[in-house]
């Protein structure tokens, strides 16, 4: 070690980091003060901290970085105890395979590196940074952990332990376990789950009972992923806590229940729609995240191709008629309608919506929530809205004949009506409405356009890499490749995300829509009157220039926006 330090001092002189006189004085002070040469050089301002650290990093072959919050994956902070990190001036940054990158200021403290390797069982990759840099970020890094006590962010393991101790003290009585839902460890555990879901931008939280544990999963970018598995004994207390927050009956465990939670987080209120159902292993709960203050995507950024975007602009600019957006649950239908409403939201228009639930607050738009308890369903609400002198009406969803019939009548009497329907494609929407009982000639007069859509994940730009066709071996993927070859120019390049800390090793970050926009022409209207099937209507729409969702998805694959796997996942090939 002494030889290394001697060589480093020679390197400092060679690089003119400090003069021989300064170095001699610093060495003398290390003996009188009992401090390291590094500490003496910094504390006595013999050289700047950054200049010294950059020299150290260059000499040892380590990177020097000014780290920030984007560099830290706080979810792996549990690997290094907070007390050790603060005491030794280190900070866990991110984990790649078996290598843990750690920020520190003095890599000559080999005992710290050795302790970290023993503590974590991982290879430690040092990253040199300023001491002030570490001190300013240690709070953020351990924002979901603390030492216990009354702080809001106790580590999950501590909360589990405290909750289990409370249950053991209560001897497991069911009535007493319900009371535990009010105790601090359980309340903190539930709050931590909710906060983590919000920070991860999850759309749903799943609380699922299993035989030996309970599982917590988040739906992020349309896919579920495991987050944590609290002990089975905590299940009743956690579920009861959520029921209390949602104003549900905690003694009713057999019948399904629905409720709502409003959670205050970072100076804003976020709503959760809560649903419970009994399974063979216990009660399952799903919390749908409804961030009303969240900014939805503008119409220009939804993912419409140029020709489709022009069609949409033309449709939402009409003074009357019915625009329908179709697709399965979770395909972004309501968000598309919100974007369209915002585009035409001007002071001279009276825009009214009826929704279940109201997902975003839109300034200047009158939004009415469905309330089945008082008889305010879509049909009743729509009847009332028509009497409110609206210019534009949005009906959250057409579920039955009454709602469909009233919406069609509103479109025929001079209103622009936006709505959604659960069908697989644009052509199927017409046949679905006819099956509901709407007369074909009324549909021909009312419907001005139908948008079919799905949401696909976009490739993470940080780890995006070219891939080969041989990478895809699944049946649907191979079929899709054949379709791509029909449209793609020679020498096409496909991409995928390799996975990194920015995308949680998924290879994807964010989502975008794939669309088809059908505007009925004379041929399509004749087929509607004849009550033709969806296949004939779809063929006519293609002849009229409609670009199907599959083709739109292929264009996004070729543009390097999404992958073959994603399009194969959301579409039937």
BELTACOR-V633501 format. One record per backbone hydrogen bond with DSSP energy under -0.5 kcal/mol. NH is the residue of the N-H (numbers start at 1). CO is the residue of the C=O. Records with the same first field share a line. If there is no record, write none. Layout:
NH: CO ; CO
This chain:
5: 1
6: 2
7: 3
8: 4
9: 5
10: 6
11: 7
12: 8
13: 9
14: 10
15: 11
16: 13
17: 12
18: 12
23: 19
24: 20
25: 21
26: 22
27: 23
28: 24
29: 25
30: 26
31: 27
32: 28
33: 29
34: 30
40: 36
41: 37
42: 38
43: 39
44: 40
45: 42
46: 41
47: 41
52: 48
53: 49
54: 50
55: 51
56: 52
57: 53
58: 54
59: 55
60: 56
61: 57
62: 57
63: 126
65: 128
67: 65
71: 68
72: 68 ; 69
73: 93
74: 72
76: 73
77: 74
79: 76
80: 77
85: 81
86: 82
87: 83
88: 84
89: 85
90: 85
91: 103
93: 101
94: 101
96: 99
99: 96
100: 98 ; 123
101: 94 ; 99
102: 125
103: 91
104: 127
105: 89
109: 106
110: 108
112: 109
113: 109
114: 110
115: 111
116: 112
117: 113
118: 114
119: 115
120: 116
121: 117
123: 98
125: 100 ; 123
126: 124
127: 102
128: 63
129: 104
134: 130
135: 131
136: 132
137: 133 ; 134
138: 134
141: 137
142: 138
143: 140
145: 142
151: 148
155: 146
159: 155
160: 156
161: 157
162: 158
163: 159
164: 160
165: 161
166: 162
167: 163
168: 164
169: 165
170: 166
171: 167 ; 168
172: 167
173: 170
177: 173
178: 174
179: 175
180: 176
181: 177 ; 178
182: 179
183: 180
187: 183
188: 184
189: 185
190: 186
191: 187
192: 188
193: 189
194: 190
195: 191
196: 192
197: 193
198: 194
199: 195
200: 196
201: 198
202: 197
203: 219
204: 219
205: 287
206: 217
207: 205 ; 285
208: 206 ; 215
210: 213
214: 230
215: 208
216: 228
217: 206 ; 215
218: 225
219: 204
220: 218 ; 223
223: 220
225: 218
227: 216
228: 216
232: 212
234: 231
235: 232
238: 234
239: 235
240: 236
241: 237
242: 238
243: 239
244: 240
245: 241
246: 242
247: 244
248: 243
250: 248
252: 249
253: 251
257: 276
259: 274
260: 246
261: 272
263: 261 ; 270
265: 263 ; 268
268: 265
270: 263
271: 290
272: 261
273: 288
274: 259 ; 272
275: 286
276: 257
277: 284
279: 282
282: 279
284: 277
285: 207
286: 275
287: 205
288: 273 ; 286
289: 203 ; 287
290: 271
291: 289
292: 290
294: 291
296: 294
301: 298
302: 299
309: 305
310: 306
311: 307
312: 308
313: 309
314: 310
315: 311
316: 312
317: 313
318: 315
321: 415
322: 446
323: 321 ; 417
324: 322 ; 449
325: 419
326: 451
327: 421
331: 328
336: 332
337: 333
338: 334
339: 335
340: 336
341: 337
342: 338
343: 339
344: 340
345: 341 ; 342
346: 344
349: 346
351: 349
352: 350 ; 392
353: 366
354: 394
355: 368
356: 357
359: 357
361: 292
362: 360
363: 361
365: 362
366: 351
367: 365
368: 353
370: 355
371: 376
374: 371
375: 372
376: 371
377: 375
381: 377
382: 378
383: 379
384: 380
385: 381
386: 382
387: 383 ; 384
388: 385
389: 386
391: 350
392: 350
393: 416
394: 352
395: 393 ; 418
396: 354 ; 394
398: 420
399: 397
404: 400
405: 401
406: 402
407: 403
408: 404
409: 405
410: 406
411: 407
412: 408
413: 409
414: 411
415: 410
416: 391
417: 321 ; 415
418: 393
419: 323
420: 395
421: 325
423: 421
429: 425 ; 426
430: 426 ; 427
431: 427
432: 428
433: 429
434: 430
435: 431
436: 432
437: 433 ; 434
438: 433
442: 439
443: 439
444: 440
445: 441
446: 442
447: 443
448: 322
449: 322
450: 518
451: 324
452: 450 ; 516
453: 326
454: 514
456: 512
458: 510
459: 561
460: 507
463: 460
465: 496
467: 494
471: 468
472: 469
473: 471
478: 474
479: 475
480: 476
481: 477
482: 478
483: 479
484: 480
485: 481
486: 482
487: 483 ; 484
488: 484
492: 489
494: 467
496: 465
498: 463
503: 500
504: 501
505: 500
506: 503
509: 458
512: 456
513: 302
514: 454
516: 452
518: 450 ; 516
519: 517
520: 518
525: 521
526: 522
527: 523
528: 524
529: 525
530: 526
531: 528
532: 527
537: 533
538: 534
539: 535
540: 536
541: 537
542: 538
543: 539
544: 540
545: 542
546: 541
548: 546
552: 548
553: 549
554: 550
555: 551
556: 552
557: 553
558: 554
559: 555
560: 557
561: 556
562: 556
567: 563
568: 564
569: 565
570: 566
571: 567
573: 571
